[in-house]
Amino acid sequence: MAGPASQYDVLIIGAGLSGLAAGIRLAHYEKRVAILERHTTIGGLNSFYQLRGRRHDVGLHAVTNFRPPTLKPLGPLAKLLRQLRISWDEFDLAPQCGSRVVMPGASLRFTNDFDRLQSDVAERFPDQIDGFKQLDAAAMSADTFDESREFQPSRERVRSLITNPLLEDLLFAPVLFYGSPTPHDCDWRQFAILWRALYREGFGRPRDGVKPILKTLTKRYKALGGDLWLRHGVQAIRSNGGKTVGVTLDDGTEIDAPHILSSAGLPQTAAMAGDAADLPTDPGPLSFVESISVLDRPASELGYDDTVTFYSTRDPRAGDRFRYANPEDPCDLTSGIACSPDNYQYFEASGGPHDEGCLRLTVLANPEYWANLEPDVYTREKARWHAAALDAGRDFDVLPDVTGAQASHVLDTDVFTPKTITRFTGHPNGAVYGSATKIRDGRTGLDGLHVIGTDQGYLGIVGAMLSGVSIANRLLT
């Protein structure tokens, strides 16, 4: 086929996980579907790339909601895979070894067994355990599918149950780092989603990263007859009388469809739809700098055993609270996320551990600073802040010394910034978690146009797929 057909039942803008999942669900019911992707690769915020002979994931620290289908009740991932007609084994997920959140005065360890976290809280904060159990009950019973657009703050609810500032910050740090587009706080529904995803169900990961997940989704979509067109960016969403009628591509080609699902983000979707849609245009405020260090051996052999480490050097006991907001400096070195793809329970059947190791480090960043650097300065600053972040993590004793005076264990590095994220995703400010406004029902004010993905309010690999499937199901009813 030379190019997309002139007419479809549904057009999907963006070949990320939400778009692929929506496409599979719709194609299964024999809808004629095309996914249009401006870039040369699929995956969006959860993709991969080749650099100097090695493949690196973008965005994937862990697949959350790891709850095998052998455990009842079924978790969100198992339910999603059933709707997509994909077997659990096709994702080939291995469970985490164990993760931590660390601050001055205390650390909490959590695994895929919730009892481990609960016992740590009981041991370190015995006067808070009753409140912790009540918070768990509240998060587990929360209506995470409430589609109202009003922001529902979490801090007030948590503080009514957790009165120790250190424990509050310890519990909030992973939730905020893994899904909040709002400085210092999180919508209660998102808090509940992430509480379940991180603490109740835990982490898994395919040995070979996100590629096999994307490959499985793409294979399933194409087998059902769906069209996938890379290098086909959408310039405009066309409408007539308050209803969508199709899109215009970057090259001027027009494609007709009565339904359009956009995973491009609110500002980009608003720009494509023009005045026909009622959408906020505010870019998300939060972004990050992330570095990848390829090691000459598994990270565990250098003393780093955690799957993921969330940390802050600020001391809430002294009134110096964990800070989740863009810094004035290029990077905020007082907190971060470290993780190693090595530290999962890979089994011999899937090849076991890798020979080389990997250490990833993520810190909050100032998008404006990184966007305005000249090329030569930009390269130097990436190297400088990468080294500074590694040093800060080592000095706080959460990272190993991978570049010590005796010997360097680093074979290669790569660093991406808010500028990188904007370049390859189109998200203004490099906003990984999108706009602070979320449209949970997907409706845009333009009949036939729905948003899916990050700005529907479901984040991460499982959240992205859930977003796509939920809106697809709405179109099918």
For each residue, the residues with C-beta under 8 A, 3 or more apart:
1: 5 227
2:
3: 229 232 253
4: 8 34 36 227 229 232 253 255
5: 1 8 32 34 227 255
6: 254 255 256
7: 32 246 255 256 257
8: 4 5 11 32 33 34 227 255 256 257
9: 26 31 32 33 257 258 259
10: 26 31 32 33 34 257 259 260 261 475
11: 8 33 34 36 246 247 255 257 259 260 261
12: 15 19 22 23 33 34 35 36 260 261 262 263 452
13: 19 36 234 247 260 261 262 263 264 269 272
14: 18 19 35 36 37 44 262 263 264 453
15: 12 19 20 35 36 37 42 43 44 228 230
16: 19 20 42 43 44 45 46 47 263 453 464
17: 20 21 43 44 46 213 214 217 453 461 464 465 468
18: 14 21 22 263 452 453 456 458 464 465 467 468
19: 12 13 14 15 16 22 23 35 37 44 261 263 452 453 468
20: 15 16 17 23 24 35 42 214 217 218 221 465 468
21: 17 18 24 25 80 84 217 464 465 466 467 468 469 472
22: 12 18 19 25 26 261 452 467 468 469 471 472
23: 12 19 20 26 27 33 35 221 226 228 468
24: 20 21 27 28 84 85 217 220 221 224 226
25: 21 22 28 29 83 84 468 469 472 473 476
26: 9 10 22 23 29 31 33 226 472 475 476
27: 23 24 30 31 33 221 224 225 226
28: 24 25 85 224
29: 25 26 476
30: 27 225
31: 9 10 26 27 475 476
32: 5 7 8 9 10 225
33: 8 9 10 11 12 23 26 27 226 227
34: 4 5 8 10 11 12 226 227 228 229 255 257
35: 12 14 15 19 20 23 221 226 227 228 229
36: 4 11 12 13 14 15 229 232 233 234 247 249 255
37: 14 15 19 42 228 229 230 231 232 233
38: 231 232 233 234 250 426
39: 230 231 424
40: 230 231
41: 47 48 49 230
42: 15 16 20 37 47 214 218 228 230
43: 15 16 17 46 47 48 58 210 214
44: 14 15 16 17 19 47 263 425 453
45: 16 58 59 421 425 427 432 454
46: 16 17 43 57 58 59 60 210 214 461 464
47: 16 41 42 43 44 57 58 59 210 214
48: 41 43 55 56 57 58 209 210 211 214
49: 41 55 56 58
50: 53 54 55 56
51: 54 56 412 414
52: 412
53: 50
54: 50 51 294 412
55: 48 49 50 209 211
56: 48 49 50 51 292 414
57: 46 47 48 60 209 210 211 341
58: 43 45 46 47 48 49 210 416 424
59: 45 46 47 210 432
60: 46 57 63 205 209 210 461
61: 178 308 337 339 360 362
62: 96 203 204 205 307 308 339
63: 60 66 77 91 93 203 204 205 206 213 460 461 462
64: 178 194 197 198 201 202 203 460 461 462
65: 75 76 77 196 197 201 462
66: 63 75 77 93 95 96 112 201 202 203 204
67: 71 74 75 77 78 112 201 202
68: 71 78 88
69: 74 78 81 88
70:
71: 67 68 74 75
72:
73:
74: 67 69 71 78 79 82
75: 65 66 67 71 78 79 201
76: 65 79 80 196 197 201 462 466
77: 63 65 66 67 80 81 201 462
78: 67 68 69 74 75 81 82 88
79: 74 75 76 82 83
80: 21 76 77 83 84 462 465 466 469
81: 69 77 78 84 86 87 88 91
82: 74 78 79 85
83: 25 79 80 469 473
84: 21 24 25 80 81 217 220 465 469
85: 24 28 82 220
86: 81 90 91 216 217 220
87: 81 90
88: 68 69 78 81 91 93
89: 92
90: 86 87 212 216
91: 63 81 86 88 206 212 213 216
92: 89 206 207 212 350
93: 63 66 88 204 205 206
94: 204 205 206 207 344 345 346 347 350
95: 66 112 202 203 204 344 345
96: 62 66 99 111 112 202 203 204 205 307 308 343 344 345
97: 111 305 306 307 343 344 345
98: 109 110 111 116 305 306 307 343
99: 96 109 110 111 174 203 306 307 308 309 310
100: 107 108 109 110 306 308 309 310
101: 107 108 110 170 171 173 174 309 310 311
102: 107 309 310 311 312 396 398
103: 106 107 166 169 170 173 311 312 313 314 315 316 322
104: 313 314 315 317
105: 166 315 316 317
106: 103 124 125 166 167 170
107: 100 101 102 103 170
108: 100 101 117 120 121 124 170 171
109: 98 99 100 116 117 120
110: 98 99 100 101 114 116 117 120 198 199 202
111: 96 97 98 99 116 117 202
112: 66 67 95 96 201 202 203 204
113: 116 202
114: 110 117 118 136 199 200
115: 118 119
116: 98 109 110 111 113 119 120
117: 108 109 110 111 114 120 121 199
118: 114 115 121 122 129 132 133 136
119: 115 116 122 123
120: 108 109 110 116 117 123 124
121: 108 117 118 124 125 128 129 132 167
122: 118 119 125 126 129 132
123: 119 120 126
124: 106 108 120 121 167
125: 106 121 122 128 129 132 164 166 167
126: 122 123 129
127: 164
128: 121 125 131 132 162 163 164 167
129: 118 121 122 125 126 132 133
130: 133 134
131: 128 134 135 161 162 163
132: 118 121 122 125 128 129 135 136 161 162 167
133: 118 129 130 136 137
134: 130 131 137 138 161
135: 131 132 138 139 158 161 162 171
136: 114 118 132 133 139 140 195 199 200
137: 133 134 140 141
138: 134 135 141 142 157 161 192
139: 135 136 142 191 192 195 196
140: 136 137 192 195 196 200
141: 137 138
142: 138 139 188 189 191 192
143: 146 189
144: 189 192 193
145: 440
146: 143 189 440
147: 440 441
148: 440
149: 437 438 439 440
150:
151: 182 187
152: 187 188 189
153: 156 157 185 187 188
154: 157 158 172 175 185 186 187 188 190 191
155: 158 159 172 184 185
156: 153 159 160
157: 138 153 154 160 161 188
158: 135 154 155 161 162 168 171 172 191
159: 155 156 162 163 168
160: 156 157
161: 131 132 134 135 138 157 158
162: 128 131 132 135 158 159 167 168 171
163: 128 131 159
164: 125 127 128 167 168
165: 168 169 316 317 321
166: 103 105 106 125 169 170 316 317
167: 106 121 124 125 128 132 162 164 170 171
168: 158 159 162 164 165 171 172 316
169: 103 165 166 172 173 312 314 316 321 322
170: 101 103 106 107 108 166 167 173
171: 101 108 135 158 162 167 168 174 175
172: 154 155 158 168 169 175 176 186 322 324
173: 101 103 169 170 176 177 310 311 312 322 324 335
174: 99 101 171 177 178 194 198 199 308 310
175: 154 171 172 178 179 180 186 190 191 194 195 198
176: 172 173 179 180 184 185 186 324
177: 173 174 180 310 324 337 362
178: 61 64 174 175 194 197 198 459 460
179: 175 176 186 190 193 194 433 459 460 463
180: 175 176 177 185 186 187 190 286 324 433
181: 284 285 286 431 433 434 435 436 438
182: 151 185 186 187 286 436
183: 285 286 324 325 326
184: 155 176 323 324 325
185: 153 154 155 176 180 182
186: 154 172 175 176 179 180 182 190 191 194
187: 151 152 153 154 180 182 190 191 438 457
188: 142 152 153 154 157 191 192
189: 142 143 144 146 152 192 193 440 457
190: 154 175 179 180 186 187 193 194 457 459
191: 139 142 154 158 175 186 187 188 194 195
192: 138 139 140 142 144 188 189 195 196
193: 144 179 189 190 196 197 458 459 463
194: 64 174 175 178 179 186 190 191 197 198 459
195: 136 139 140 175 191 192 198 199 200
196: 65 76 139 140 192 193 199 200 201
197: 64 65 76 178 193 194 200 201 460 462 463
198: 64 110 174 175 178 194 195 201 202 203
199: 110 114 117 136 174 195 196 202
200: 114 136 140 195 196 197
201: 64 65 66 67 75 76 77 112 196 197 198
202: 64 66 67 95 96 110 111 112 113 198 199
203: 62 63 64 66 95 96 99 112 198 307 308 344
204: 62 63 66 93 94 95 96 112 344
205: 60 62 63 93 94 96 209 341 344
206: 63 91 92 93 94 209 210 212 213
207: 92 94 344 346 350 351 354
208: 211 212
209: 48 55 57 60 205 206 212 341
210: 43 46 47 48 57 58 59 60 206 213 214 461
211: 48 55 57 208 214 215
212: 90 91 92 206 208 209 215 216
213: 17 63 91 206 210 216 217 461
214: 17 20 42 43 46 47 48 210 211 217 218
215: 211 212 218 219
216: 86 90 91 212 213 219 220
217: 17 20 21 24 84 86 213 214 220 221
218: 20 42 214 215 221 222 228
219: 215 216 222 223
220: 24 84 85 86 216 217 223 224
221: 20 23 24 27 35 217 218 224 226 228
222: 218 219 225 226 228
223: 219 220
224: 24 27 28 220 221
225: 27 30 32 222
226: 23 24 26 27 33 34 35 221 222
227: 1 4 5 8 33 34 35
228: 15 23 34 35 37 42 218 221 222
229: 3 4 34 35 36 37 232
230: 15 37 39 40 41 42
231: 37 38 39 40
232: 3 4 36 37 38 229 249 250
233: 36 37 38 249 250
234: 13 36 38 237 247 248 249 250 264 272
235: 247 248 249 250 252 272
236: 247 248 272 273 274
237: 234 244 246 247 260 262 269 272 273 274 276 277 446 449
238: 244 245 246 247 248 254
239: 242 243 244 245 273 276 446 448 449
240: 243 245
241:
242: 239 276 446 447
243: 239 240 258 446 447 448
244: 237 238 239 257 258 259 260 446 447 448 449
245: 238 239 240 256 257 258
246: 7 11 237 238 254 255 256 257 260
247: 11 13 36 234 235 236 237 238 254 255 257 260 272
248: 234 235 236 238 252 253 254
249: 36 232 233 234 235 252 253 254 255
250: 38 232 233 234 235
251:
252: 235 248 249
253: 3 4 248 249
254: 6 238 246 247 248 249
255: 4 5 6 7 8 11 34 36 246 247 249
256: 6 7 8 245 246
257: 7 8 9 10 11 34 244 245 246 247 260
258: 9 243 244 245 448
259: 9 10 11 244 448 449 450 475
260: 10 11 12 13 237 244 246 247 257 448 449 450
261: 10 11 12 13 19 22 442 450 451 452 468 471 472
262: 12 13 14 237 268 269 272 449 450 451 452
263: 12 13 14 16 18 19 44 451 452 453 454 468
264: 13 14 234 268 269 272 426
265: 268 269 425 426 427 431 434 435 453 454 455
266: 269 270 279 280 281 282 434 435 437 439 451 455
267: 270 271 281 282 283 428 435
268: 262 264 265 271 272 426 427
269: 13 237 262 264 265 266 272 273 277 279 444 449 451 455
270: 266 267 273 277 279 280 281
271: 267 268 274 281
272: 13 234 235 236 237 247 262 264 268 269
273: 236 237 239 269 270 276 277 279 444 446 449
274: 236 237 271 277
275:
276: 237 239 242 273 446
277: 237 269 270 273 274 444 445 446 449
278: 444 445 446
279: 266 269 270 273 439 444 445 451
280: 266 270 435 437
281: 266 267 270 271
282: 266 267 435 436 437
283: 267 427 428 429 431 435
284: 181 287 427 428 429 431 432 433 434 435 436
285: 181 183 325 326 429 431 436
286: 180 181 182 183 324 325 326 364 429 431 432 433
287: 284 326 364 365 367 418 421 429 430 431 432
288: 362 363 364 365 418 430 432
289: 330 331 362 363 365 370 382 385 386 389 415 416 417 418
290: 360 361 362 363 415 416
291: 360 361 362 386 389 390 413 414 415
292: 56 358 359 360 413 414 415
293: 358 359 360 361 390 402 410 412 413
294: 54 356 357 358 410 411 412 413
295: 298 299 302 356 357 358 359 402 409 410 411
296: 356 357 409 410 411
297: 301 302 355 356 357 409
298: 295 301 302 340 342 353 354 356 357
299: 295 302 304 305 340 342 343 357 358 359 400
300: 303 304 305 340 342 343 357
301: 297 298 357
302: 295 297 298 299 357 400 401 402 409
303: 300 400
304: 299 300 338 340 343 359 399 400
305: 97 98 299 300 343
306: 97 98 99 100 309 338 339 340 343
307: 62 96 97 98 99 203 339 340 343 344
308: 61 62 96 99 100 174 203 337 338 339
309: 99 100 101 102 306 337 338 339 398 399
310: 99 100 101 102 173 174 177 335 336 337
311: 101 102 103 173 335 336 337 338 393 396 398
312: 102 103 169 173 322 323 334 335
313: 103 104 334 335 392 396
314: 103 104 169 320 321 322 323 334 335
315: 103 104 105 318 320
316: 103 105 165 166 168 169 319 320 321 322
317: 104 105 165 166
318: 315
319: 316
320: 314 315 316
321: 165 169 314 316
322: 103 169 172 173 312 314 316 335
323: 184 312 314 327 332 334 335
324: 172 173 176 177 180 183 184 286 335 364
325: 183 184 285 286 364
326: 183 285 286 287 332 364 365 366 367
327: 323 330 331 332 364 365 366
328: 366
329: 332 333 366 369
330: 289 327 365 366 369 370 381 385
331: 289 327 363 364 365 366 385 388 389
332: 323 326 327 329 335 363 364 365
333: 329 336 363 388 389 392
334: 312 313 314 323 392
335: 173 310 311 312 313 314 322 323 324 332 363 364
336: 310 311 333 361 362 363 364 389 392 393
337: 61 177 308 309 310 311 360 361 362
338: 304 306 308 309 311 359 360 361 362 393 398 399
339: 61 62 306 307 308 309 343 359 360
340: 298 299 300 304 306 307 343 357 358 359 360
341: 57 205 209 344 354 358 360
342: 298 299 300 353 354 357 358
343: 96 97 98 299 300 304 305 306 307 339 340
344: 94 95 96 97 203 204 205 207 307 341
345: 94 95 96 97
346: 94 207 350 351 352 353
347: 94 350 352
348: 351 352
349:
350: 92 94 207 346 347
351: 207 346 348
352: 346 347 348
353: 298 342 346
354: 207 298 341 342 357 358
355: 297
356: 294 295 296 297 298 411
357: 294 295 296 297 298 299 300 301 302 340 342 354 409
358: 292 293 294 295 299 340 341 342 354
359: 292 293 295 299 304 338 339 340 399 400 402
360: 61 290 291 292 293 337 338 339 340 341
361: 290 291 293 336 337 338 386 389 390 393 399
362: 61 177 288 289 290 291 336 337 338
363: 288 289 290 331 332 333 335 336 389
364: 286 287 288 324 325 326 327 331 332 335 336
365: 287 288 289 326 327 330 331 332 369 370 417 418 430
366: 326 327 328 329 330 331 369 370 418
367: 287 326 370 371 418 419 422 429 430 431
368: 371 372
369: 329 330 365 366 372 373
370: 289 330 365 366 367 373 378 381 417 418 419 430
371: 367 368 418 419 422 430
372: 368 369
373: 369 370 377 378 381 419
374: 377 378
375: 378 379
376: 379 380
377: 373 374 380 381
378: 370 373 374 375 381 382 417 419
379: 375 376 382 383
380: 376 377 383 384
381: 330 370 373 377 378 384 385
382: 289 378 379 385 386 415 417
383: 379 380 386 387 415
384: 380 381 387 388
385: 289 330 331 381 382 388 389 415
386: 289 291 361 382 383 389 390 413 415
387: 383 384 390 391 403
388: 331 333 384 385 391 392
389: 289 291 331 333 336 361 363 385 386 392 393
390: 291 293 361 386 387 393 394 399 402 403
391: 387 388 394 395
392: 313 333 334 336 388 389 395 396
393: 311 336 338 361 389 390 396 398 399
394: 390 391 397 398 399 400 401
395: 391 392
396: 102 311 313 392 393 399
397: 394
398: 102 309 311 338 393 394
399: 304 309 338 359 361 390 393 394 396 402
400: 299 302 303 304 359 394
401: 302 394 404
402: 293 295 302 359 390 399 408 409 410
403: 387 390 408 409 410
404: 401 407 408
405:
406:
407: 404
408: 402 403 404
409: 295 296 297 302 357 402 403
410: 293 294 295 296 402 403 413
411: 294 295 296 356
412: 51 52 54 293 294
413: 291 292 293 294 386 410
414: 51 56 291 292
415: 289 290 291 292 382 383 385 386
416: 58 289 290 420 421
417: 289 365 370 378 382 420 421 430
418: 287 288 289 365 366 367 370 371 421 422 429 430
419: 367 370 371 373 378 422 423 430
420: 416 417 423 424 430
421: 45 287 416 417 418 424 425 427 430 431 432
422: 367 371 418 419 425 426 427 428 429 430
423: 419 420
424: 39 58 420 421
425: 44 45 265 421 422
426: 38 264 265 268 422
427: 45 265 268 283 284 421 422 430 431 432 434
428: 267 283 284 422 431
429: 283 284 285 286 287 367 418 422
430: 287 288 365 367 370 371 417 418 419 420 421 422 427
431: 181 265 283 284 285 286 287 367 421 427 428 434 435
432: 45 59 284 286 287 288 421 427
433: 179 180 181 284 286 454 459
434: 181 265 266 284 427 431 438 453 454 455
435: 181 265 266 267 280 282 283 284 431 438 455
436: 181 182 282 284 285
437: 149 266 280 282 455
438: 149 181 187 434 435 455 456 457
439: 149 266 279 442 443 444 451 455 456 457
440: 145 146 147 148 149 189 456 457
441: 147
442: 261 439 450 451 452 456 467 470 471 474
443: 439 450
444: 269 273 277 278 279 439 449 450 451
445: 277 278 279
446: 237 239 242 243 244 273 276 277 278 449
447: 242 243 244
448: 239 243 244 258 259 260
449: 237 239 244 259 260 262 269 273 277 444 446
450: 259 260 261 262 442 443 444 471 474 475
451: 261 262 263 266 269 279 439 442 444 455 456
452: 12 18 19 22 261 262 263 442 456 467 468 471
453: 14 16 17 18 19 44 263 265 434 456 458 464 467 468
454: 45 263 265 433 434 458 459 464
455: 265 266 269 434 435 437 438 439 451
456: 18 438 439 440 442 451 452 453 467 470 471
457: 187 189 190 438 439 440 467
458: 18 193 453 454 463 464 466 467 470
459: 178 179 190 193 194 433 454 463 464
460: 63 64 178 179 197 463 464
461: 17 46 60 63 64 210 213 464 465
462: 63 64 65 76 77 80 197 465 466
463: 179 193 197 458 459 460 466 467
464: 16 17 18 21 46 453 454 458 459 460 461 467 468
465: 17 18 20 21 80 84 461 462 468 469
466: 21 76 80 458 462 463 469 470
467: 18 21 22 442 452 453 456 457 458 463 464 470 471
468: 17 18 19 20 21 22 23 25 261 263 452 453 464 465 471 472
469: 21 22 25 80 83 84 465 466 472 473
470: 442 456 458 466 467 473 474
471: 22 261 442 450 452 456 467 468 474 475
472: 21 22 25 26 261 468 469 475 476
473: 25 83 469 470 476 477
474: 442 450 470 471 477
475: 10 26 31 259 450 471 472
476: 25 26 29 31 472 473
477: 473 474
